[in-house]
Amino acid sequence: MPQHSLDPELSGFIHNLRAALPYLEEFHQQTFVIQISGDLLEIHDSRVIEDLALLQQVGIRIVIVHGAEAQIHKLLAAKGHDYQTEDSILVAEEAHLPLIEQAISSANWLLLTKLRSCGRQLQPFSGHFLFAEKKSFSGNFGFHFTGSVCGLDLETLHQAISDSKLVILPPFSLGEKGRLWILDPNQVAFEVATRLRAKKLIVLDTHPLPQFGETDSLEMTTDNVLQWLKKNPDLPSPQRLQLNTLTEACVRGIERCHLLDGRVEGALLAELLTPKGAGVMITNSSYKRTRPARFNDVQSILEILSSPVQHAAVVLRTASYIEQQIDNYLVFCVDEDVVGCCEIINFPDGSAAEIASLAVDKLYRNQGIGSELIQAASEKIRSNSCKLAFALSAATSHVFTQCGFREISPKELPEKKQKNYDFQESIVYGRNLD
């Protein structure tokens, strides 16, 4: 008997590749600014640099901003020097400047070396693209060489990116009269991302990800993050600085900002190329939402309804039917991609309405999308002064009970529904909307 399927390992690879291709298409020729900590550069068996190189090789324009925290601390400690910080930003004292410059150069060389080992076709390119001035601290630190970014050589930077160079920006810059300023990598990444109008700003560090309460979701709006920061005053200042920077970057126009634990193998690729992700994603507003369906959603709705659906009594619909009833459909979108839908069927006496054709694309199941659609549909039914929302399911459905529905008798339904449907293989769920 001929074999018509691949072995499970190959099938899994094909499945993952198909899932990743839409993301790669969306990100092609887009600019990502990626901040990588000096601590992460010191992890010898980390493959995150390989992953960065891979993204560059498939057509994503990568700009790397690296830190040198570990290198600076190690070198100053070896020489018996203490150093000061304010809000996790290094105060670069004049006596320490040669050692700090040496540490940053060491981190820069380490990153360049790792990138060059990833393939000859890569073109790492490091240079002075930043303009800086002296940073003001609230503390009395006297004379120091910590700077603040005040400008960017955008023309040269754009040219390097257009030439497929993988740009590397160290956390220092030259100011007036050739003075060297030591910069905060968070501010460098923020200024570069916002001035370049990058698609994403991504921070790779070695800290555990923050825990945002009871929810397992690590997708947060800027308002959610700011509220959480107020409720968690004891958060270590480096993480607070990172979250504040990423949040402000979203406010300034970056579509998505991400915080990742770079120690997790494959976290960068998982965050960018899978629906679930592997880190914290911050947006300026919710990129997932339920909305009324439009005529250009018909094909997407058809495809979702045609896919295998678990525990739901879904009647297949034609394109013609959906077009005629489009005002009665709700869709759930990730960005503008339709990944779920449901239909509201109103009955003549206005006392009840059915939630039908509830379905979610298989790549997005078990993420609460069904519940979102049910809640949105229930609210719409309530707004029409209906007293009862109901649905039919081919098996026990926790998604309805979690949304306040209970199993009811078919006799509680509108007479027209009772006459036109065989309930022998269906469970009826209802919710009073008084």
N, C-alpha and C positions, 0 to 999 in steps of 0.2 A: 504494500500500500504506500503510495507516494506521500512524502512529508510536505505539508502545506504551511508550516510555521517554523520560525527560527527558534533556536534554543533560548531559554529565559533570559540569559545574560545579554545576548544580542538584541532581543526584543526590548529589554529595558533600555539599552543604549539608544535604539531607534526612537522609542517613546520620548526619552529625555531630549534627544536632538530636535525632534519635531516641536517639542514644547519651547525650546530655546530659540529656534529660528525667528519667530516673530519679534522677540526682543532684540536680536542682533540686527534685524532689518530696521527696526525703529531707531536703534542707537547708531547706525552707520553714519559716519562723518559728524557725529555729535561730540561736543567737548565735555569731558569729565575732568574735574579737578579733584585729585586724590591726595589727601594728607596722610602721610605715614609716619608713625612715631619713631624716634631713634631707638627706643626699646625693642620695637619689632624688628628693626634691622639687625639687631644683635642675636636674634634667634636663628641659629645656623641651619636647622632643618626645615624652616618655614618655606612654603612654596608660594607665598603671596606675590613675590616678585615675578615668578613664572606666570602667575595668573594676570598680573598687570601687563606683562609682555604679550600674552595671548590676546587680551582685549585690544591692544594697539595693533596687533597683526591682523585682526579681523575687521579693522576699519574704524574703530573708535579712537577719537583723538584724546590722548591722555596727557595731562599736565600733572606732574608730581611735585608736591611740596613736602619736603622731609624735615623732621625735627632732629634734634641731637641731644635730647635730655639725658639719656643714659651715658652718652659719651662725655658730655660736660661734667656731669656729677662724678664719673669715674676719674677723669683727669684731675679735677680740682681736689678730690679726696686724696688722690695719690700724692699730691703736693702739699697736703695738709691744710688746704684752704676751705673755709666755710663761705657760703654765699647766701644772698638774701633774695626773696621773691615777694611780690605783691600780687594777690589774686592769681597765683600760679605762674606769674610772668617773671622771668629772671631779671634781676637788677645786675647789669653787666658793669662791674667796677673796673676802673682803669687798670689796676694791678692784675686783674684776672684776664684781661682782654686777649693777650697772646695765647693763653691756654684755651679760652673759649673758641677763638678762631681756629686753633688746631683741632679741637674736638669736632667742630662743624665740618671742617675740611675732611676729617677722617670719616664722618658719617656720609658725606657726599661721595667720597671715593668708594666707600663700601657699597653704596647703592649703585653707582656706575659700574663697578666690577660685577655685581650680581646681574645687572641688566645685560651686560655684554656677554655673559655666559649663557644667556637665553637664546642667542642666535645672531648671526652676522647681519641679517637683514634689518635688525633694530638700529635706530639711529638716535641714541641718547644724546641730549644736547643741554648743557648747563651754562648759564651765563648771568650777567647782571641786567635784569629786566625791571628791577624795582628802584623806586626813589623813596628815600626815608628822611625823617627829621627826628629830633630828640623827643622821646616820650615823656609826658608829664606823669609823675607818680604823686599820690596823695601823701605818702610817707616822706620823711626827710632823709633822703639817701645821699645827698651831696652830688658830686660830679659822677656821671655814669654814661655808659655808651649803649643803653637800650633805646631802640628807635621805634618809630611808628610809620607804617607805610603811608606815603602821601601822594604817590603817583606810580604809573606803570607805563613802560615802553610798549604800548599796545601794538604799534605797527610792526615792530620787530618780532614780538611774540606771535601775532597773527601769521606772519610770514613763516616762522619756524613751524607752527602747527600745520599750515597749509602744505608745507614741504614734507609732511609726515614725520617730522622730528618728534621724539618723545622728550618733552621739555621737563627739565628738573630744576626746581627752584630751591636753593638753600635758604635758611632763615637768617641771612644777613644781607646788607645792601650798603651802597655808597651814598653819602650825602654830599652837601656842599663842601668844597675844598678837599674832596677825596676822603672824608672822614668815614670810618667804618661804623655801621650801626648794627647791633644784634637785635633780631626781630622775633616776635612771638609767632610760631608756625600757624597758630589758629587764625591770627589776624592776616597773615600772608595768604593763607588759603581762602579766607573770606573775601579779601580784596581782589584777588586774582579771579575767583569764580564769579563774583558779581560784576566786575568790570569786563570780563570776557563774555558775560551772559551765558555761562556754561549750562549745560543740560542738568548736571548733577554736581553736588559737592559731597565727597565721601571721606570720612575719617576712619582710618585703620589704627587701632591702638591695642594695648595689651590689658585693658581693664575689663572686668566683667560688665556685661550690659546692665543698665539700670532696670529695676523691677517696677513696672508701672501699676502696681496694685494687683487686684484679683484677675484681671483680664490677661489672657495669654497673648493678646495682640500687641505687637510692637510697631504698629502703624499709628502715628500720632499727628494731630494737627498742631499748629504753632500755639493756639490757645490752650490745648490740652497740656502741652509741655510746660508752658509758663505757669499754669495752675499747679502742676505737679511740683515744679521747682519751689514754689511758695510753700507747699506743704512739706517739703523735705529740706529744711535749712541745714541739716547735718551732712548733706551730700558732699563728698570730697571736692575741694575747689577745682582740681583739673577737669573732672567730669562736668561740673557746673559750667565751667568756662566753655567746654566743648558744646554742651547742649544749648547754651545761650548763643554761641556763635552760629550754630547750625540753624537755630530758630530765626535769628536775625537775617541770615542768608535767604531763607524762604520768604521772609517779609520783603526783602529787597529784590525778589523776582526769580530765584532759583526754584525750579519746579519741584525737585525732590532732593532732600538731604538725608544722608545715611550715616549712622554710627555703627561700626562693626568691631567685634573682638577679633583682631587679626591672627590670634593664636589658633582659632578654629579652622581646621583644614577645609579649604574650599569655600569659606564664608563669603568672599567677595563675589565669586561666580554664582553662588546660590542666591545671594541677595539681588543680583542684577538679572539673572536669567531664569528664575523660577517664580511662580505666583506667590509662594509662601515666604520666600526670602529667608534671611538668616541673621538679621540685625534690626536696629531701630530705623524706621523710615519716618521722616518728618515732612509734612506738606503744609502749605499756607492755608489750604481749605481741604475738605474731604474730597478725595479723588474717587471715592466709591459712593454711589448714590442710587436711589430709586427715583425714576421719573416716568411721566406718561410716555407711551410708545409713539413713534412717528412712522410715517409711511416708509422711510428708508431703513426701518428696523425689521421689515417683514422677513427678509431672507435670513437674518440672524435668528429671529424667533422660530422660523421653520426648522433651521438646523438644530437648535436646542431641543425642540419638541420631537425631533426625529431620533435623537440619541437615546440610548437605554436609560430609563428612569426607574429608580428604586422606590418602592412603597408609595406609588401614586397612581390614581386612576386617571390617566391622561388620555383624552380622546384626540387622535391625530387630526390636525386641521389642514386645510388647503390654503394656498397663498391667497386665493380669492376670498375665502372666509375671513382670514386675518385682516386683509385690507378693508373689508366691509366693517369689521368690528374693532378696528385699530384704536378707536377712542376708549375702548373698554380694557385695553391691555396696559399693564405696567411692566417696565423693564428695569433690571438692575445693571448698572454700568460700572466698569473699571476703566477710568478715563472715559473714552467714548465707545469702548468695546462692550457690546451687549453680552452678558454672561448668564442672565437669568430672566425669567418672565412669568407672568401669571395673567389670567383673564378674569374679569368681574362680569358675571351674568346676572342682570337685574330681572326680577319677575314683575309681572304686570301690576299686582296690587301694592307694590312698594314696601311690603313688609319684610322681605328677605332678599338676599343676594348670595350667589355662589362664587367661591374662589376656585377657579378651574385652571387647567393647563399650567399648574405650578411645576416648573422645571428649571434646573441649573446645569450649565455646562459642566461636563465631568471633571475638567481641570480645576474647577472652583468649588467643588462640593465640600461639605464639612467646614465651611468658613462662616456660617451664620447667614448666608444670602437668602436661603428659603425663608428664614424667620423674618428678615427685613422686608421681603416681599409680602408676606402674610400680614405683618403689622401695617404696612402702607396700604394694602388693600382693605384691611379692616377699618382704617381711619377714613378712607374714601367712601366706604359703604356707610359708615356712621354719619358722615357729612350729608349723605342723601336721605337721612332720617329713617334708614332701615333698622329694624329691631333685631334681625338675626343675620349673622354671617355663617355660612356653612360650606363644607367641602367633603368630597368623597375620596377615600383612599383604599387601595387594594390590600393594605395590611396595616398593622398598628403603626401609627405615625407619631413619633415623639415631637416632631417639629410643630405640629398643630397644638398638642397639649402644652408645650412650652410657651405657646403664644396665647394661652387662656382658653383654648377650645376644649370641649369634652365630648365624649361619645354620646350621641343622642339617637332617638328612634326616628326612622324614616317618616313616621306619621307627623312629626313636628315640622316637616318641610312643606313648601307651597304645594297645593294640589296638582298643579301642572307638572312639577318635578316628580311627584309620586307616580303619576300616570305614565310618564315617558322614560322611566329608568328602572332597570332590574337591579335591586339592591342585594341580591343573594350573595354576590362576591365582593361587596363593598362595605366598608365601615364608614358611617356618617359622623362627621365631627361638626359641632355647632358652637357658636359663642353669642350670647345675648349682648347687645350693644346699647342697652338702656343707660 
